[in-house]
Structures are given as structure tokens and as C-alpha cells.
Amino acid sequence: MRHAIQLFGLYLVVAGISGTIDRLAAQPFLGAILNYFNRVIVPRVDLFTGYEVYANLGLALLGGVIVVAADDRRTA
């Protein structure tokens, strides 16, 4: 289960970085998969208006936290 959580966190990191690149310049590489958050979620949330790059970087940061938290889990 830990590996699945790490994989999800890694996806969030890559999607956040890809979304940031997509906001700053065109991102043609796997755009439909990696930029789902950037192209579908961000425009629908009014809180992110004007802060799209920060929202994508926050997604990448959240993914990094999930990866570290899943990796740091100690077994007894």
C-alpha cells in the first residue's frame, strides 16, 4: 500500500511541475494526462484565479509531502 501512495505522490509532483510549465509555456508532452489539474480543476475554482502557477506548485509540493510521509513511515 505504501508504494501505491508513493506512486500517487510522485504523479502529483510530476503533474504539478507539468502544469507549471504549461502555464509558463506550452507543454505538449502527455498534456491530457499530466495537465488535468491545470486545465480542468484550476479554471473552475475561483480561488485559483490569478494564482494558477502557485496552485500547480502547491500540487507539486503536496505530492512531495505525500512521498516523504509514505517513505518515512516506520514499521514496528
C-alpha positions in Angstrom: 0.0 0.0 0.0 2.9 2.3 0.8 4.2 2.0 -2.8 0.8 2.9 -4.2 0.7 6.1 -2.1 4.3 6.9 -3.1 3.3 6.5 -6.8 0.3 8.7 -6.3 2.5 11.3 -4.7 5.0 11.1 -7.5 2.2 11.6 -10.0 1.2 14.8 -8.1 4.7 16.1 -8.2 5.1 15.5 -11.9 1.6 16.9 -12.6 2.3 20.0 -10.6 5.6 20.6 -12.4 4.0 19.9 -15.8 1.1 22.3 -15.0 3.5 25.0 -14.1 5.4 24.5 -17.3 2.1 24.5 -19.2 1.2 27.9 -17.6 4.5 29.5 -18.4 5.0 27.9 -21.9 3.2 25.3 -24.0 3.5 21.7 -22.7 2.8 19.2 -25.4 4.2 16.1 -23.6 1.4 14.0 -22.2 -0.7 17.1 -21.7 -4.1 15.3 -21.4 -2.8 13.2 -18.5 -0.3 15.4 -16.7 -2.2 18.7 -17.0 -5.6 17.5 -15.9 -5.4 19.5 -12.7 -4.1 22.6 -14.6 -6.6 22.5 -17.5 -9.8 21.2 -15.7 -9.6 21.9 -12.0 -7.8 25.3 -11.8 -10.2 27.2 -14.2 -13.2 26.0 -12.2 -12.0 27.1 -8.8 -12.4 30.9 -8.3 -9.8 30.8 -5.5 -7.0 30.0 -8.0 -7.8 32.9 -10.4 -4.6 34.8 -10.9 -2.6 32.2 -8.9 -2.5 29.3 -11.3 1.3 28.9 -11.1 1.1 28.8 -7.4 -1.7 26.3 -7.4 0.4 24.0 -9.6 3.5 24.4 -7.5 1.4 23.7 -4.4 0.2 20.5 -6.0 3.8 19.5 -6.6 4.7 20.3 -3.0 1.7 18.3 -1.8 2.9 15.4 -3.8 6.4 15.7 -2.4 5.0 15.7 1.1 3.0 12.6 0.4 6.0 10.8 -1.0 8.1 11.7 2.0 5.4 10.9 4.5 4.8 7.5 2.9 8.5 6.8 2.8 9.1 8.0 6.4 6.6 5.6 7.9 8.4 3.3 10.2 7.4 -0.3 10.9 7.4 -1.5 14.5 
